[in-house]
Amino acid sequence: MRALISVSDKTGVLGFAKELKKLGVNIISTGGTAAKLKEAGVDVIGISEVTDFPECLDGRVKTLHPAVHGGILAMRDNPDHMKQLENLKIETIDIVAINLYPFKETILKPSVKLEDAIENIDIGGPTMLRSAAKNHRDVVVICDPGDYSVVISEIKEKGEVSYETKYRLALKVFRHTAAYDAMIADYLRKEIEGALPDNLTLTFEKVQNLRYGENPHQKAYYYKEVRPYPGAMVNAVQLHGKELSFNNINDTNGALQALKEFEEPTVVAVKHANPCGVGSGKDIYEAYIKAYEADPVSIFGGIVAANRTVDKATAEEINKIFVEIVIAPDFTEDAIAVLTQKKNLRLLKLNDILAKTPKDAFDLKKVSGGILVQEIDHELYSDEDINVVTDRIPTEKEMEDLRFAMKVVKHIKSNGIVIAKEGKTIGIGPGQVNRIWAVENSIKQATDKTEGAVLASDAFFPFDDCVTAAAEAGITAIIQPGGSIRDEDSINKANELGIAMVFTGVRHFKH
């Protein structure tokens, strides 16, 4: 029996090779792996002895040879294959242990150059892995050092590796090489263009198995991108509390996306993926108080996201109610001491929480039999494109609140309405099937606080009923995209009722 071992990740390889030698397996090896094994006293056959051809082109070509691939791909129960090997003086290779050049580790380096990335694209490794995986009935293929012990144990116990194990190892190889190639293609694409190709292959790495999905009867898993951008949810470090759930992760991600709209100290409270209270202030304590007061009912059991360090005073306020998660760029020691009094409260630290999502990022939605892919909604609106369409012009204070409200409504489910006043939300109407219901729900939530408030809509008003309802509640200014064939009806109604109205030209549906 012969084994070919050539690995970049040398974790466990010495022990594996020594165990194989004890079992009477001859070892073929290449380059650095061969040197490491020889240095440890393990007798190996150099690849050039097998191919009768020297390694060349700085090691780019060493295993791409019939003496290697013939020994791997020959079907042992095919007499013609075995006769050809005999005639060609090729011996079989029964175990292939390969892991690939560190392309991922290379591209994760901050100063990586394109030529360095290209030099770390493995060619021979994937070819041998795929050859061995294709012929897994006869060949044991290993791409993960974690499988060395399984292979050794089975050979010791049974004299061979079971077909079930060989099949599982082969499947792992095809997943591994597919992810490797997808990672290379994605890296090269981003170097020259932003558009997605006709054939889209994505690769993600598992973070963890989750207890369940949106509901207890659904299995769920958490995966991350190979190169997540700064400020992404997957970069958060959990400091305290029980394991995150599917809904925890999804809701926290929603809170983060809304939080990234703000530069000033801001707290976003989220419940069921919708902001339920948002507040900005001179410091994070004031911001939290505003977010809490915006909706003290819905914040219960929700997510709190802050874009400044959480201090003791803020922590003490948070601890007065039950929340699932607090995520922030940092926590003072006093704040941690306060918050960790609740054993189930999850504390997440995300250093670069203020980092904006890059404009070339994509949003994916799964549909039956396919996926929808779109650019992220990175634009709020352009100040140059703001159009005051009413006789009355918003005051400077109203304009501040209008912008604040639009930042929030961008992140609630459509049809969406947000009523805001003095840097905090006072009424949010998300996910309604018609816009007037969203307006009415937000007014109802705001109770008697709407006098002098402003209203933001994620899309245009189809009728003037929304303006009428806003005026009756005492709302003085409205911001919306415009673009309805009935825009004039809403403009005329606003003029009639003394409301200032601004068109942005940018819609923010969120489905």
C-alpha positions in Angstrom: 0.0 0.0 0.0 1.2 3.5 -0.9 0.2 6.9 0.4 0.9 10.3 -1.2 1.1 13.1 1.4 1.6 16.7 0.4 0.1 19.3 2.7 0.4 23.1 3.3 -1.3 22.7 6.7 1.0 20.3 8.5 -1.1 19.9 11.6 -0.9 16.3 12.7 0.9 15.1 9.5 3.9 13.8 11.3 1.9 11.6 13.6 -0.2 10.4 10.7 2.8 9.5 8.6 4.4 7.6 11.5 1.3 5.6 12.1 1.1 4.7 8.4 4.7 3.6 8.4 3.9 1.3 11.4 1.1 -0.2 9.3 3.6 -0.9 6.5 2.5 1.9 4.1 5.1 3.4 1.8 4.9 7.2 1.7 5.4 9.4 -1.3 5.8 13.1 -0.6 6.7 16.4 -2.1 8.6 19.6 -1.3 8.2 21.0 2.3 6.2 18.0 3.4 8.9 15.6 2.4 11.5 17.7 4.1 9.5 17.8 7.4 9.0 14.0 7.4 12.6 13.2 6.5 13.8 15.6 9.3 11.6 13.6 11.7 13.1 10.4 10.6 10.2 9.2 8.4 11.4 7.4 5.3 9.7 8.9 2.2 9.8 8.4 -1.5 10.4 11.7 -3.3 7.8 12.5 -6.0 10.6 12.7 -8.6 11.4 9.1 -7.9 7.9 8.2 -8.9 7.6 10.4 -12.0 11.2 10.0 -13.1 11.0 13.7 -13.8 12.3 16.6 -11.7 10.0 19.2 -10.0 10.2 22.3 -12.1 9.0 25.9 -12.5 9.6 26.7 -8.8 7.5 23.7 -7.8 4.5 24.7 -10.0 4.8 21.3 -11.7 5.6 18.2 -9.7 2.6 15.9 -9.4 0.9 16.5 -12.8 2.1 13.3 -14.2 0.6 9.9 -15.4 2.7 8.0 -12.9 0.8 9.9 -10.2 -2.7 10.1 -11.6 -2.6 6.7 -13.2 -1.8 5.2 -9.8 -4.7 7.1 -8.3 -7.3 6.7 -11.0 -6.9 3.1 -11.9 -9.9 1.0 -11.0 -8.6 -2.0 -9.1 -11.4 -4.3 -10.3 -10.9 -3.4 -14.0 -8.4 -6.0 -15.4 -7.6 -3.7 -18.4 -6.7 -0.8 -16.1 -4.4 -3.0 -14.0 -2.8 -4.5 -17.1 -2.0 -1.0 -18.4 -0.4 0.0 -15.1 1.7 -3.1 -15.3 2.8 -2.4 -18.8 3.6 1.3 -17.9 5.3 0.3 -14.7 3.0 2.4 -12.6 2.2 1.4 -9.0 -1.1 2.2 -7.4 -1.5 5.0 -4.8 -4.1 4.0 -2.2 -4.2 6.9 0.2 -4.0 10.6 -0.9 -3.6 13.2 1.9 -3.6 16.7 0.5 -4.5 20.1 1.7 -4.2 23.1 -0.6 -2.1 26.2 -0.9 -3.3 28.8 1.7 -5.2 31.0 -0.8 -7.7 32.1 1.9 -5.0 33.0 4.4 -3.1 35.0 1.7 -6.1 37.1 0.6 -7.0 37.9 4.2 -3.7 39.7 4.6 -4.4 43.5 4.6 -1.6 44.3 2.1 -2.0 41.3 -0.2 -1.0 41.9 -3.8 -2.7 40.3 -6.8 0.4 38.4 -7.8 0.8 36.9 -4.3 -2.8 35.7 -4.4 -2.3 34.1 -7.8 0.9 32.4 -6.7 -1.2 30.7 -3.9 -3.7 29.2 -6.3 -3.1 25.5 -6.0 -3.3 23.4 -9.3 -1.8 20.0 -8.5 -3.5 19.7 -5.2 -7.1 20.0 -6.3 -6.3 17.8 -9.3 -5.0 14.9 -7.1 -7.9 15.4 -4.6 -10.5 15.2 -7.3 -8.8 12.2 -8.9 -8.8 10.4 -5.6 -12.3 11.4 -4.8 -13.6 10.2 -8.2 -11.9 6.9 -7.5 -13.0 6.7 -3.9 -14.0 3.0 -4.1 -10.3 2.2 -4.3 -8.6 5.3 -2.8 -8.8 6.9 0.6 -8.7 10.7 0.1 -8.1 13.1 3.0 -8.3 16.9 2.8 -8.9 17.6 6.5 -6.3 16.8 9.1 -9.1 16.1 11.5 -9.8 12.8 9.5 -6.3 11.3 10.0 -7.3 9.6 13.2 -10.4 8.1 11.6 -8.4 6.5 8.8 -5.7 5.1 11.0 -8.3 3.7 13.4 -10.2 1.8 10.7 -7.0 0.4 9.1 -5.9 -0.8 12.5 -9.3 -2.3 13.4 -10.4 -3.7 10.0 -7.3 -3.8 7.9 -8.9 -1.2 5.5 -11.0 1.9 5.4 -14.8 1.2 5.0 -16.6 2.3 1.8 -18.9 4.5 3.9 -15.9 6.4 5.3 -14.3 6.7 1.8 -17.5 8.0 0.4 -17.8 10.6 3.1 -14.2 11.7 2.7 -14.7 12.0 -1.1 -17.8 14.1 -0.6 -15.8 16.4 1.7 -13.2 16.8 -1.0 -15.7 17.9 -3.7 -17.2 20.4 -1.2 -13.7 21.6 -0.3 -12.4 22.1 -3.9 -15.7 23.7 -5.0 -15.4 26.2 -2.1 -11.7 26.8 -3.0 -12.5 27.5 -6.6 -15.5 29.7 -5.7 -13.3 31.7 -3.4 -10.7 32.2 -6.1 -13.3 33.3 -8.7 -14.9 35.7 -6.2 -11.6 37.3 -5.3 -10.5 37.7 -9.0 -13.9 39.1 -9.9 -13.8 41.8 -7.3 -10.3 42.8 -8.5 -11.6 43.8 -11.9 -15.4 44.2 -11.8 -18.4 44.4 -9.5 -21.0 42.7 -11.7 -22.1 39.2 -10.9 -21.5 36.5 -13.5 -24.0 34.4 -15.4 -23.2 31.4 -13.3 -23.0 32.4 -9.6 -21.2 30.1 -7.1 -21.0 31.3 -3.5 -19.0 29.9 -0.7 -19.5 30.3 3.1 -17.9 28.8 6.1 -20.0 27.4 9.0 -19.8 29.3 12.2 -22.1 27.0 14.2 -25.1 24.8 14.3 -28.0 26.7 15.8 -30.5 25.2 18.3 -33.3 25.7 15.8 -34.5 28.2 13.2 -37.3 30.7 13.3 -39.4 28.1 15.0 -38.3 25.1 17.2 -39.2 22.5 14.5 -36.8 24.0 12.0 -33.1 23.0 11.8 -30.8 26.0 11.3 -27.1 26.8 10.7 -25.0 29.9 10.8 -22.5 30.6 8.0 -20.1 33.4 7.2 -18.4 34.8 4.2 -14.8 34.1 3.7 -13.9 37.8 3.8 -16.7 39.5 5.8 -16.5 43.3 5.6 -15.7 45.4 8.7 -18.7 46.0 10.9 -20.5 42.8 9.8 -22.5 40.9 12.3 -20.3 37.8 11.9 -17.4 39.8 13.3 -19.1 40.3 16.7 -17.5 38.7 19.7 -19.8 37.4 22.4 -18.7 38.5 25.9 -21.6 37.0 27.9 -24.8 35.1 27.9 -26.3 32.0 26.3 -25.9 30.9 22.8 -27.3 33.1 20.0 -30.4 31.8 18.2 -31.4 32.2 14.6 -33.8 35.0 15.4 -31.2 36.7 17.7 -28.7 36.8 14.8 -31.3 38.0 12.3 -32.7 40.7 14.5 -29.3 41.9 15.6 -28.2 42.2 12.0 -31.3 44.3 11.3 -30.4 46.5 14.2 -26.8 46.9 12.9 -27.9 47.9 9.5 -30.2 50.6 10.9 -27.5 51.8 13.3 -25.0 52.3 10.4 -27.1 55.2 9.1 -26.1 57.3 12.1 -22.8 59.0 13.0 -24.0 60.7 16.2 -24.5 58.7 19.4 -27.5 56.5 18.6 -29.3 53.5 20.0 -31.5 51.3 17.8 -34.0 48.9 19.5 -35.3 46.1 17.3 -38.1 43.6 17.8 -38.9 40.9 15.2 -36.4 42.5 12.7 -38.1 45.9 12.8 -36.8 48.9 14.6 -39.2 49.7 17.5 -37.4 52.6 19.0 -34.5 54.8 17.7 -32.9 57.6 19.6 -30.0 60.0 19.0 -28.5 62.2 21.7 -25.5 64.0 22.9 -24.2 60.8 24.5 -25.2 57.1 24.5 -27.1 57.4 27.7 -29.4 60.1 26.3 -29.7 58.1 23.1 -30.8 54.9 25.0 -33.4 56.9 27.0 -34.9 58.2 23.8 -35.0 54.8 22.2 -36.6 53.3 25.3 -39.2 56.0 25.6 -40.0 55.7 21.9 -41.7 52.4 22.7 -41.2 51.0 26.2 -43.6 48.1 25.4 -42.0 46.7 22.3 -38.4 47.0 23.4 -39.1 44.3 26.0 -37.4 41.1 24.8 -35.8 43.0 22.0 -32.3 43.8 20.7 -30.4 47.0 21.8 -27.7 48.2 19.4 -25.5 51.2 20.4 -22.8 52.9 18.4 -20.8 54.2 21.4 -19.3 52.4 24.4 -21.9 51.4 26.9 -21.2 53.0 30.3 -22.5 52.1 33.7 -25.4 54.6 33.7 -26.7 53.2 30.4 -26.2 49.6 31.6 -28.2 50.3 34.7 -31.1 51.7 32.6 -30.9 48.7 30.3 -31.0 46.3 33.2 -34.3 47.7 34.4 -36.0 45.7 31.6 -35.6 42.3 29.9 -33.7 42.5 26.6 -32.2 39.6 24.6 -29.0 41.2 23.3 -26.9 44.4 23.7 -24.4 45.0 21.0 -21.9 47.9 21.1 -18.4 48.7 20.1 -17.3 48.3 23.7 -18.5 48.2 27.3 -16.8 49.8 30.3 -15.8 47.4 33.1 -18.6 48.8 35.3 -21.1 48.3 32.6 -20.1 44.7 32.1 -20.3 44.2 35.9 -23.9 45.5 35.8 -25.1 43.7 32.6 -23.6 40.3 33.5 -25.8 40.1 36.6 -28.4 38.7 34.1 -26.9 35.4 33.1 -29.0 35.0 29.9 -28.4 38.5 28.5 -26.1 38.2 25.5 -23.4 40.9 25.3 -21.8 41.3 21.9 -18.8 43.5 21.1 -18.2 44.7 17.6 -15.2 47.1 17.5 -15.9 48.6 14.0 -19.7 48.8 14.5 -19.7 52.3 12.7 -18.1 50.9 9.6 -20.4 51.4 6.6 -21.4 48.4 4.5 -19.4 48.6 1.3 -21.3 49.7 -1.8 -20.2 46.5 -3.7 -21.9 44.3 -1.1 -24.9 42.2 -2.2 -28.1 41.3 -0.5 -29.5 37.8 -1.1 -33.0 36.4 -0.7 -33.8 32.8 -1.1 -36.9 31.9 -3.2 -38.2 28.5 -4.1 -35.8 27.0 -6.7 -33.4 30.0 -6.8 -32.2 33.2 -5.2 -32.6 36.9 -5.8 -29.5 39.0 -5.6 -29.4 42.8 -5.4 -27.0 45.6 -4.5 -27.5 46.7 -0.9 -29.6 49.8 -0.4 -26.7 52.1 0.4 -28.3 55.4 -0.6 -30.5 57.4 1.7 -31.0 60.4 -0.6 -28.9 63.2 -2.1 -29.3 66.6 -0.6 -28.9 68.1 -4.0 -32.0 66.2 -5.2 -34.2 67.2 -2.3 -37.3 68.9 -3.6 -39.6 70.9 -1.4 -42.9 70.6 -3.2 -45.2 72.6 -0.9 -45.6 76.3 -0.3 -44.3 75.9 3.2 -40.6 75.1 3.6 -39.6 72.9 6.5 -37.8 74.6 9.3 -34.2 73.6 10.0 -35.3 71.6 13.0 -38.0 69.9 11.0 -35.4 69.1 8.3 -33.2 67.4 10.9 -36.1 65.3 12.1 -37.1 64.5 8.6 -33.7 63.1 7.8 -33.6 61.2 11.1 -37.0 59.7 10.3 -36.0 58.7 6.7 -32.9 56.9 8.1 -35.2 54.8 10.2 -38.0 54.1 7.8 -35.4 52.8 5.3 -34.9 49.8 7.6 -38.5 48.9 8.5 -40.6 46.5 6.5 -42.8 48.1 3.8 -45.3 49.6 3.7 -43.5 51.6 6.3 -44.1 54.9 8.1 -42.0 56.6 10.9 -43.0 59.5 13.0 -40.2 61.3 14.7 -39.6 64.3 16.9 -36.4 65.8 18.5 -34.1 62.9 17.5 -36.3 60.0 18.4 -39.0 57.9 16.9 -42.4 58.2 18.5 -44.5 56.1 16.1 -43.5 53.3 13.7 -45.9 51.5 11.4 -44.1 48.7 9.6 -45.2 46.0 7.2 -48.7 47.0 6.4 -50.5 46.0 3.2 -51.6 49.6 2.5 -50.0 52.9 3.4 -52.9 54.5 5.2 -52.9 51.6 7.7 -49.2 52.2 8.3 -49.9 55.9 8.9 -52.8 55.2 11.3 -50.8 52.5 13.2 -47.8 54.9 13.7 -50.1 57.7 14.9 -51.8 55.4 17.3 -48.5 54.3 18.7 -47.3 57.9 19.1 -50.5 58.7 21.2 -50.5 62.4 22.1 -46.9 63.1 21.1 -47.5 63.9 17.4 -48.0 67.6 17.7 -45.1 69.2 15.9 -43.7 65.9 14.8 -42.5 64.8 11.3 -43.4 61.8 9.2 -41.3 59.7 6.8 -42.7 57.2 4.3 -40.6 54.6 2.5 -42.5 55.0 -0.7 -44.9 57.5 -2.3 -48.4 58.3 -1.2 -51.0 56.8 -3.6 -53.7 59.1 -2.3 -54.0 62.2 -0.2 -55.6 60.3 2.8 -52.1 59.9 4.4 -51.6 63.7 4.4 -55.0 64.3 5.9 -54.4 61.7 8.7 -51.0 63.3 9.4 -52.4 66.8 9.7 -55.2 65.7 12.0 -52.5 64.3 14.3 -50.6 67.6 14.4 -47.7 66.5 12.2 -46.1 69.5 10.5 -43.7 68.0 7.9 -43.5 65.0 5.6 -40.7 63.4 3.7 -41.4 60.8 1.0 -39.9 59.7 -2.4 -42.7 61.1 -4.6 -43.4 59.6 -8.0 -47.1 58.7 -7.8 -49.4 59.7 -10.6 -51.5 61.3 -7.8 -48.6 63.4 -6.3 -50.5 66.6 -7.0 -53.4 65.4 -4.8 -51.0 65.0 -1.9 -49.2 68.3 -2.6 -52.4 70.2 -2.8 -53.7 68.6 0.4 -50.5 69.5 2.2 -50.8 73.1 1.0 -54.4 73.2 2.1 -53.5 71.9 5.6 -50.2 73.9 6.1 -47.9 70.9 6.0 -44.4 71.1 4.5 -43.6 68.2 2.2 -40.3 67.1 0.8 -39.7 64.7 -2.1 -36.4 62.7 -2.2 -36.8 60.7 -5.4 -35.4 57.6 -3.6 -37.7 54.8 -2.6 -36.8 52.4 0.2 -38.9 49.3 0.0 -37.8 46.5 2.4 -39.6 43.2 1.9 
